[in-house]
Each structure stands twice: as structure tokens, then as C-alpha cells.
Amino acid sequence: MPPDSIRPAHVPTLAGELPRLPATVETLYADGTRGSAPVTWQQVTAVTVE
């Protein structure tokens, strides 16, 4: 069953530094249960964070 929502990942990062993105995100279901799911991020490069 797919989740009803996915909690946004908040990753504070200084300009010019590559973020350390989590391998999973928290999932939320209508009945109040929570889970986690693997996530694939777009590649972040040094040019992206300039």
C-alpha cells in the first residue's frame, strides 16, 4: 500500500558544500502508522551548489 504522504527531508547545507542526503524518508499512512522508504536523489555536484 502506498503511503498517504512522505515527510520532507530537511538537510541544512552551507553554500558550496555538498549535502548529505538521507538514504530513506519517513512515510505516513492514514491510520497514523509511520514507516520508511528508500529514496533515490538526483545527483548533486559541486556546480549545483555554487
mmCIF file of the N, C-alpha and C atoms, coordinates in Angstrom:
data_MODEL
# 
_entry.id   MODEL 
# 
loop_
_atom_site.group_PDB 
_atom_site.id 
_atom_site.type_symbol 
_atom_site.label_atom_id 
_atom_site.label_alt_id 
_atom_site.label_comp_id 
_atom_site.label_asym_id 
_atom_site.label_entity_id 
_atom_site.label_seq_id 
_atom_site.pdbx_PDB_ins_code 
_atom_site.Cartn_x 
_atom_site.Cartn_y 
_atom_site.Cartn_z 
_atom_site.occupancy 
_atom_site.B_iso_or_equiv 
_atom_site.pdbx_formal_charge 
_atom_site.auth_seq_id 
_atom_site.auth_comp_id 
_atom_site.auth_asym_id 
_atom_site.auth_atom_id 
_atom_site.pdbx_PDB_model_num 
ATOM 1   N N  . MET A 1 1  ? 0.845  -1.170 0.000  1.00 0.00 ? 1  MET A N  1 
ATOM 2   C CA . MET A 1 1  ? 0.000  0.000  0.000  1.00 0.00 ? 1  MET A CA 1 
ATOM 3   C C  . MET A 1 1  ? 0.897  1.241  0.000  1.00 0.00 ? 1  MET A C  1 
ATOM 4   N N  . PRO A 1 2  ? 0.656  2.165  -0.915 1.00 0.00 ? 2  PRO A N  1 
ATOM 5   C CA . PRO A 1 2  ? 1.475  3.382  -0.942 1.00 0.00 ? 2  PRO A CA 1 
ATOM 6   C C  . PRO A 1 2  ? 1.132  4.288  0.245  1.00 0.00 ? 2  PRO A C  1 
ATOM 7   N N  . PRO A 1 3  ? 2.093  5.076  0.681  1.00 0.00 ? 3  PRO A N  1 
ATOM 8   C CA . PRO A 1 3  ? 1.837  5.993  1.804  1.00 0.00 ? 3  PRO A CA 1 
ATOM 9   C C  . PRO A 1 3  ? 0.918  7.135  1.386  1.00 0.00 ? 3  PRO A C  1 
ATOM 10  N N  . ASP A 1 4  ? 0.263  7.734  2.385  1.00 0.00 ? 4  ASP A N  1 
ATOM 11  C CA . ASP A 1 4  ? -0.580 8.902  2.127  1.00 0.00 ? 4  ASP A CA 1 
ATOM 12  C C  . ASP A 1 4  ? 0.262  10.156 1.973  1.00 0.00 ? 4  ASP A C  1 
ATOM 13  N N  . SER A 1 5  ? 1.406  10.175 2.637  1.00 0.00 ? 5  SER A N  1 
ATOM 14  C CA . SER A 1 5  ? 2.320  11.297 2.470  1.00 0.00 ? 5  SER A CA 1 
ATOM 15  C C  . SER A 1 5  ? 3.733  10.866 2.838  1.00 0.00 ? 5  SER A C  1 
ATOM 16  N N  . ILE A 1 6  ? 4.658  11.676 2.415  1.00 0.00 ? 6  ILE A N  1 
ATOM 17  C CA . ILE A 1 6  ? 6.075  11.460 2.715  1.00 0.00 ? 6  ILE A CA 1 
ATOM 18  C C  . ILE A 1 6  ? 6.577  12.719 3.389  1.00 0.00 ? 6  ILE A C  1 
ATOM 19  N N  . ARG A 1 7  ? 7.197  12.531 4.540  1.00 0.00 ? 7  ARG A N  1 
ATOM 20  C CA . ARG A 1 7  ? 7.701  13.684 5.281  1.00 0.00 ? 7  ARG A CA 1 
ATOM 21  C C  . ARG A 1 7  ? 8.899  14.274 4.531  1.00 0.00 ? 7  ARG A C  1 
ATOM 22  N N  . PRO A 1 8  ? 8.891  15.575 4.269  1.00 0.00 ? 8  PRO A N  1 
ATOM 23  C CA . PRO A 1 8  ? 10.015 16.186 3.547  1.00 0.00 ? 8  PRO A CA 1 
ATOM 24  C C  . PRO A 1 8  ? 11.331 16.020 4.315  1.00 0.00 ? 8  PRO A C  1 
ATOM 25  N N  . ALA A 1 9  ? 12.397 15.838 3.573  1.00 0.00 ? 9  ALA A N  1 
ATOM 26  C CA . ALA A 1 9  ? 13.727 15.750 4.175  1.00 0.00 ? 9  ALA A CA 1 
ATOM 27  C C  . ALA A 1 9  ? 14.306 17.159 4.249  1.00 0.00 ? 9  ALA A C  1 
ATOM 28  N N  . HIS A 1 10 ? 14.716 17.563 5.432  1.00 0.00 ? 10 HIS A N  1 
ATOM 29  C CA . HIS A 1 10 ? 15.321 18.885 5.624  1.00 0.00 ? 10 HIS A CA 1 
ATOM 30  C C  . HIS A 1 10 ? 16.812 18.676 5.867  1.00 0.00 ? 10 HIS A C  1 
ATOM 31  N N  . VAL A 1 11 ? 17.638 19.174 4.943  1.00 0.00 ? 11 VAL A N  1 
ATOM 32  C CA . VAL A 1 11 ? 19.085 18.965 5.021  1.00 0.00 ? 11 VAL A CA 1 
ATOM 33  C C  . VAL A 1 11 ? 19.783 20.316 4.926  1.00 0.00 ? 11 VAL A C  1 
ATOM 34  N N  . PRO A 1 12 ? 19.984 20.984 6.072  1.00 0.00 ? 12 PRO A N  1 
ATOM 35  C CA . PRO A 1 12 ? 20.690 22.268 6.028  1.00 0.00 ? 12 PRO A CA 1 
ATOM 36  C C  . PRO A 1 12 ? 22.115 22.072 5.492  1.00 0.00 ? 12 PRO A C  1 
ATOM 37  N N  . THR A 1 13 ? 22.489 22.921 4.555  1.00 0.00 ? 13 THR A N  1 
ATOM 38  C CA . THR A 1 13 ? 23.802 22.805 3.920  1.00 0.00 ? 13 THR A CA 1 
ATOM 39  C C  . THR A 1 13 ? 24.328 24.203 3.624  1.00 0.00 ? 13 THR A C  1 
ATOM 40  N N  . LEU A 1 14 ? 25.579 24.423 3.903  1.00 0.00 ? 14 LEU A N  1 
ATOM 41  C CA . LEU A 1 14 ? 26.199 25.706 3.596  1.00 0.00 ? 14 LEU A CA 1 
ATOM 42  C C  . LEU A 1 14 ? 26.471 25.818 2.095  1.00 0.00 ? 14 LEU A C  1 
ATOM 43  N N  . ALA A 1 15 ? 26.420 27.026 1.585  1.00 0.00 ? 15 ALA A N  1 
ATOM 44  C CA . ALA A 1 15 ? 26.710 27.258 0.168  1.00 0.00 ? 15 ALA A CA 1 
ATOM 45  C C  . ALA A 1 15 ? 28.086 26.708 -0.174 1.00 0.00 ? 15 ALA A C  1 
ATOM 46  N N  . GLY A 1 16 ? 28.166 26.023 -1.288 1.00 0.00 ? 16 GLY A N  1 
ATOM 47  C CA . GLY A 1 16 ? 29.431 25.468 -1.738 1.00 0.00 ? 16 GLY A CA 1 
ATOM 48  C C  . GLY A 1 16 ? 29.737 24.089 -1.191 1.00 0.00 ? 16 GLY A C  1 
ATOM 49  N N  . GLU A 1 17 ? 28.930 23.584 -0.245 1.00 0.00 ? 17 GLU A N  1 
ATOM 50  C CA . GLU A 1 17 ? 29.148 22.247 0.310  1.00 0.00 ? 17 GLU A CA 1 
ATOM 51  C C  . GLU A 1 17 ? 28.123 21.282 -0.255 1.00 0.00 ? 17 GLU A C  1 
ATOM 52  N N  . LEU A 1 18 ? 28.535 20.051 -0.454 1.00 0.00 ? 18 LEU A N  1 
ATOM 53  C CA . LEU A 1 18 ? 27.608 19.038 -0.934 1.00 0.00 ? 18 LEU A CA 1 
ATOM 54  C C  . LEU A 1 18 ? 26.763 18.539 0.241  1.00 0.00 ? 18 LEU A C  1 
ATOM 55  N N  . PRO A 1 19 ? 25.452 18.418 0.040  1.00 0.00 ? 19 PRO A N  1 
ATOM 56  C CA . PRO A 1 19 ? 24.601 17.937 1.123  1.00 0.00 ? 19 PRO A CA 1 
ATOM 57  C C  . PRO A 1 19 ? 24.787 16.440 1.354  1.00 0.00 ? 19 PRO A C  1 
ATOM 58  N N  . ARG A 1 20 ? 24.515 16.009 2.575  1.00 0.00 ? 20 ARG A N  1 
ATOM 59  C CA . ARG A 1 20 ? 24.497 14.577 2.896  1.00 0.00 ? 20 ARG A CA 1 
ATOM 60  C C  . ARG A 1 20 ? 23.032 14.168 2.948  1.00 0.00 ? 20 ARG A C  1 
ATOM 61  N N  . LEU A 1 21 ? 22.543 13.675 1.836  1.00 0.00 ? 21 LEU A N  1 
ATOM 62  C CA . LEU A 1 21 ? 21.135 13.334 1.713  1.00 0.00 ? 21 LEU A CA 1 
ATOM 63  C C  . LEU A 1 21 ? 20.847 11.972 2.334  1.00 0.00 ? 21 LEU A C  1 
ATOM 64  N N  . PRO A 1 22 ? 19.700 11.840 2.994  1.00 0.00 ? 22 PRO A N  1 
ATOM 65  C CA . PRO A 1 22 ? 19.387 10.575 3.648  1.00 0.00 ? 22 PRO A CA 1 
ATOM 66  C C  . PRO A 1 22 ? 19.077 9.476  2.629  1.00 0.00 ? 22 PRO A C  1 
ATOM 67  N N  . ALA A 1 23 ? 19.323 8.238  3.023  1.00 0.00 ? 23 ALA A N  1 
ATOM 68  C CA . ALA A 1 23 ? 19.043 7.093  2.160  1.00 0.00 ? 23 ALA A CA 1 
ATOM 69  C C  . ALA A 1 23 ? 17.568 6.706  2.206  1.00 0.00 ? 23 ALA A C  1 
ATOM 70  N N  . THR A 1 24 ? 16.866 7.144  3.267  1.00 0.00 ? 24 THR A N  1 
ATOM 71  C CA . THR A 1 24 ? 15.443 6.839  3.401  1.00 0.00 ? 24 THR A CA 1 
ATOM 72  C C  . THR A 1 24 ? 14.674 8.094  3.809  1.00 0.00 ? 24 THR A C  1 
ATOM 73  N N  . VAL A 1 25 ? 13.360 8.066  3.561  1.00 0.00 ? 25 VAL A N  1 
ATOM 74  C CA . VAL A 1 25 ? 12.472 9.134  4.009  1.00 0.00 ? 25 VAL A CA 1 
ATOM 75  C C  . VAL A 1 25 ? 11.358 8.512  4.843  1.00 0.00 ? 25 VAL A C  1 
ATOM 76  N N  . GLU A 1 26 ? 10.767 9.320  5.726  1.00 0.00 ? 26 GLU A N  1 
ATOM 77  C CA . GLU A 1 26 ? 9.683  8.830  6.565  1.00 0.00 ? 26 GLU A CA 1 
ATOM 78  C C  . GLU A 1 26 ? 8.378  8.868  5.786  1.00 0.00 ? 26 GLU A C  1 
ATOM 79  N N  . THR A 1 27 ? 7.632  7.770  5.847  1.00 0.00 ? 27 THR A N  1 
ATOM 80  C CA . THR A 1 27 ? 6.339  7.675  5.190  1.00 0.00 ? 27 THR A CA 1 
ATOM 81  C C  . THR A 1 27 ? 5.237  7.709  6.246  1.00 0.00 ? 27 THR A C  1 
ATOM 82  N N  . LEU A 1 28 ? 4.106  8.309  5.887  1.00 0.00 ? 28 LEU A N  1 
ATOM 83  C CA . LEU A 1 28 ? 2.983  8.431  6.810  1.00 0.00 ? 28 LEU A CA 1 
ATOM 84  C C  . LEU A 1 28 ? 1.732  7.848  6.155  1.00 0.00 ? 28 LEU A C  1 
ATOM 85  N N  . TYR A 1 29 ? 0.935  7.113  6.959  1.00 0.00 ? 29 TYR A N  1 
ATOM 86  C CA . TYR A 1 29 ? -0.269 6.448  6.461  1.00 0.00 ? 29 TYR A CA 1 
ATOM 87  C C  . TYR A 1 29 ? -1.504 6.996  7.163  1.00 0.00 ? 29 TYR A C  1 
ATOM 88  N N  . ALA A 1 30 ? -2.655 6.851  6.521  1.00 0.00 ? 30 ALA A N  1 
ATOM 89  C CA . ALA A 1 30 ? -3.912 7.406  7.025  1.00 0.00 ? 30 ALA A CA 1 
ATOM 90  C C  . ALA A 1 30 ? -4.264 6.896  8.417  1.00 0.00 ? 30 ALA A C  1 
ATOM 91  N N  . ASP A 1 31 ? -3.859 5.677  8.758  1.00 0.00 ? 31 ASP A N  1 
ATOM 92  C CA . ASP A 1 31 ? -4.196 5.122  10.069 1.00 0.00 ? 31 ASP A CA 1 
ATOM 93  C C  . ASP A 1 31 ? -3.237 5.587  11.167 1.00 0.00 ? 31 ASP A C  1 
ATOM 94  N N  . GLY A 1 32 ? -2.314 6.479  10.816 1.00 0.00 ? 32 GLY A N  1 
ATOM 95  C CA . GLY A 1 32 ? -1.387 7.032  11.799 1.00 0.00 ? 32 GLY A CA 1 
ATOM 96  C C  . GLY A 1 32 ? -0.058 6.306  11.895 1.00 0.00 ? 32 GLY A C  1 
ATOM 97  N N  . THR A 1 33 ? 0.088  5.196  11.201 1.00 0.00 ? 33 THR A N  1 
ATOM 98  C CA . THR A 1 33 ? 1.367  4.491  11.260 1.00 0.00 ? 33 THR A CA 1 
ATOM 99  C C  . THR A 1 33 ? 2.398  5.207  10.404 1.00 0.00 ? 33 THR A C  1 
ATOM 100 N N  . ARG A 1 34 ? 3.635  4.953  10.763 1.00 0.00 ? 34 ARG A N  1 
ATOM 101 C CA . ARG A 1 34 ? 4.767  5.539  10.043 1.00 0.00 ? 34 ARG A CA 1 
ATOM 102 C C  . ARG A 1 34 ? 5.679  4.433  9.574  1.00 0.00 ? 34 ARG A C  1 
ATOM 103 N N  . GLY A 1 35 ? 6.426  4.712  8.555  1.00 0.00 ? 35 GLY A N  1 
ATOM 104 C CA . GLY A 1 35 ? 7.391  3.756  8.035  1.00 0.00 ? 35 GLY A CA 1 
ATOM 105 C C  . GLY A 1 35 ? 8.550  4.509  7.422  1.00 0.00 ? 35 GLY A C  1 
ATOM 106 N N  . SER A 1 36 ? 9.365  3.804  6.709  1.00 0.00 ? 36 SER A N  1 
ATOM 107 C CA . SER A 1 36 ? 10.447 4.463  5.977  1.00 0.00 ? 36 SER A CA 1 
ATOM 108 C C  . SER A 1 36 ? 10.564 3.790  4.622  1.00 0.00 ? 36 SER A C  1 
ATOM 109 N N  . ALA A 1 37 ? 11.023 4.548  3.670  1.00 0.00 ? 37 ALA A N  1 
ATOM 110 C CA . ALA A 1 37 ? 11.166 4.042  2.307  1.00 0.00 ? 37 ALA A CA 1 
ATOM 111 C C  . ALA A 1 37 ? 12.483 4.554  1.734  1.00 0.00 ? 37 ALA A C  1 
ATOM 112 N N  . PRO A 1 38 ? 13.155 3.716  0.951  1.00 0.00 ? 38 PRO A N  1 
ATOM 113 C CA . PRO A 1 38 ? 14.384 4.174  0.304  1.00 0.00 ? 38 PRO A CA 1 
ATOM 114 C C  . PRO A 1 38 ? 14.063 5.273  -0.704 1.00 0.00 ? 38 PRO A C  1 
ATOM 115 N N  . VAL A 1 39 ? 15.016 6.154  -0.899 1.00 0.00 ? 39 VAL A N  1 
ATOM 116 C CA . VAL A 1 39 ? 14.818 7.255  -1.836 1.00 0.00 ? 39 VAL A CA 1 
ATOM 117 C C  . VAL A 1 39 ? 16.045 7.376  -2.733 1.00 0.00 ? 39 VAL A C  1 
ATOM 118 N N  . THR A 1 40 ? 15.800 7.746  -3.989 1.00 0.00 ? 40 THR A N  1 
ATOM 119 C CA . THR A 1 40 ? 16.883 7.995  -4.938 1.00 0.00 ? 40 THR A CA 1 
ATOM 120 C C  . THR A 1 40 ? 16.853 9.483  -5.270 1.00 0.00 ? 40 THR A C  1 
ATOM 121 N N  . TRP A 1 41 ? 17.944 10.149 -5.005 1.00 0.00 ? 41 TRP A N  1 
ATOM 122 C CA . TRP A 1 41 ? 18.044 11.592 -5.243 1.00 0.00 ? 41 TRP A CA 1 
ATOM 123 C C  . TRP A 1 41 ? 18.705 11.859 -6.583 1.00 0.00 ? 41 TRP A C  1 
ATOM 124 N N  . GLN A 1 42 ? 18.383 13.016 -7.172 1.00 0.00 ? 42 GLN A N  1 
ATOM 125 C CA . GLN A 1 42 ? 19.147 13.467 -8.342 1.00 0.00 ? 42 GLN A CA 1 
ATOM 126 C C  . GLN A 1 42 ? 20.569 13.723 -7.881 1.00 0.00 ? 42 GLN A C  1 
ATOM 127 N N  . GLN A 1 43 ? 21.524 13.506 -8.770 1.00 0.00 ? 43 GLN A N  1 
ATOM 128 C CA . GLN A 1 43 ? 22.921 13.725 -8.421 1.00 0.00 ? 43 GLN A CA 1 
ATOM 129 C C  . GLN A 1 43 ? 23.160 15.203 -8.135 1.00 0.00 ? 43 GLN A C  1 
ATOM 130 N N  . VAL A 1 44 ? 23.867 15.471 -7.040 1.00 0.00 ? 44 VAL A N  1 
ATOM 131 C CA . VAL A 1 44 ? 24.236 16.834 -6.681 1.00 0.00 ? 44 VAL A CA 1 
ATOM 132 C C  . VAL A 1 44 ? 25.750 16.955 -6.907 1.00 0.00 ? 44 VAL A C  1 
ATOM 133 N N  . THR A 1 45 ? 26.151 17.969 -7.677 1.00 0.00 ? 45 THR A N  1 
ATOM 134 C CA . THR A 1 45 ? 27.573 18.179 -7.975 1.00 0.00 ? 45 THR A CA 1 
ATOM 135 C C  . THR A 1 45 ? 28.039 19.509 -7.410 1.00 0.00 ? 45 THR A C  1 
ATOM 136 N N  . ALA A 1 46 ? 29.312 19.718 -7.422 1.00 0.00 ? 46 ALA A N  1 
ATOM 137 C CA . ALA A 1 46 ? 29.867 20.991 -6.931 1.00 0.00 ? 46 ALA A CA 1 
ATOM 138 C C  . ALA A 1 46 ? 29.303 22.173 -7.731 1.00 0.00 ? 46 ALA A C  1 
ATOM 139 N N  . VAL A 1 47 ? 29.037 21.987 -9.002 1.00 0.00 ? 47 VAL A N  1 
ATOM 140 C CA . VAL A 1 47 ? 28.480 23.060 -9.831 1.00 0.00 ? 47 VAL A CA 1 
ATOM 141 C C  . VAL A 1 47 ? 27.073 23.398 -9.367 1.00 0.00 ? 47 VAL A C  1 
ATOM 142 N N  . THR A 1 48 ? 26.311 22.411 -8.941 1.00 0.00 ? 48 THR A N  1 
ATOM 143 C CA . THR A 1 48 ? 24.932 22.619 -8.487 1.00 0.00 ? 48 THR A CA 1 
ATOM 144 C C  . THR A 1 48 ? 24.867 23.483 -7.251 1.00 0.00 ? 48 THR A C  1 
ATOM 145 N N  . VAL A 1 49 ? 25.854 23.393 -6.381 1.00 0.00 ? 49 VAL A N  1 
ATOM 146 C CA . VAL A 1 49 ? 25.800 24.100 -5.090 1.00 0.00 ? 49 VAL A CA 1 
ATOM 147 C C  . VAL A 1 49 ? 26.586 25.393 -5.056 1.00 0.00 ? 49 VAL A C  1 
ATOM 148 N N  . GLU A 1 50 ? 27.087 25.828 -6.180 1.00 0.00 ? 50 GLU A N  1 
ATOM 149 C CA . GLU A 1 50 ? 27.849 27.090 -6.213 1.00 0.00 ? 50 GLU A CA 1 
ATOM 150 C C  . GLU A 1 50 ? 26.989 28.270 -5.856 1.00 0.00 ? 50 GLU A C  1 
# 
